[in-house]
Amino acid sequence: MPGAFTIHVERGLVLSRGWGVLTDDDLLGHVRALAADPRFKPHFSQLVDFLGITNVAVTQAGIAE
């Protein structure tokens, strides 16, 4: 799944969106990318737009990880 996020530091907000097929690797990659961004803080709120997702291929193991 291609995806993108925008961090609004002044609002304490992350806007994320995705499109295509959503997989475990995509979810983990998104979390890792956010954590690696110096502007991101764990207490920020997050709004996710998955309207462009065409299929969900996420496993229980992937969610647990």
N, C-alpha and C positions, 0 to 999 in steps of 0.2 A: 504494500500500500504506500503510495506516495503520501507524504504529509508535510505539514509545515506548522510552525508556531511563531507567535509574536508575544514578546514579553513587554508588558506595560509596567515598568518599575514604579512609576509615580502612583499607579492605581493598585499595585500589588496583585496584578492579574496576568494570567497566561491565557491567550486565545489559541487553541489548537484546532486543526482541521485535517481531515484525511479523505482519501478517495480511492476507489478501486477495491482490491481484496485486502482485508485486514488479517494479519497473521501474528503469531506469537513474537516473531522477530521484529515486526513493526512496532508492537507495543513496547517491547524492551528497548528497542532503538530510540524510541521517543523519550522514554524515561531517562535513558543514559544521556541523550543529547541535552535535555533540560538540566540534568544534574551537572553537566559539564559547562553550562553557560554561566559565566560569573555574574550575570544580572539576575539569575533565578534565585529565589529564596523559598525554602520548603513551606513556609506559611502562606505563600501566595494562593489566591483562589484560581481555579482553572475552569474555563468554559470550553467544551469540546463540540465541534460541529462534524458529525459523521454522516450528514445527508448524502455525501458523495460516495459512501461505502456501497459497493455492489454485492459483496459477499463477506461473510465473517468466517474465518478459518482459525479461530482462537481455541486453544485447548485448555482444559482445566489445569494442566501442569504449567502452561504458559502464564495463566493468571496467577497461580500460586507463586511463581518465581518473581 
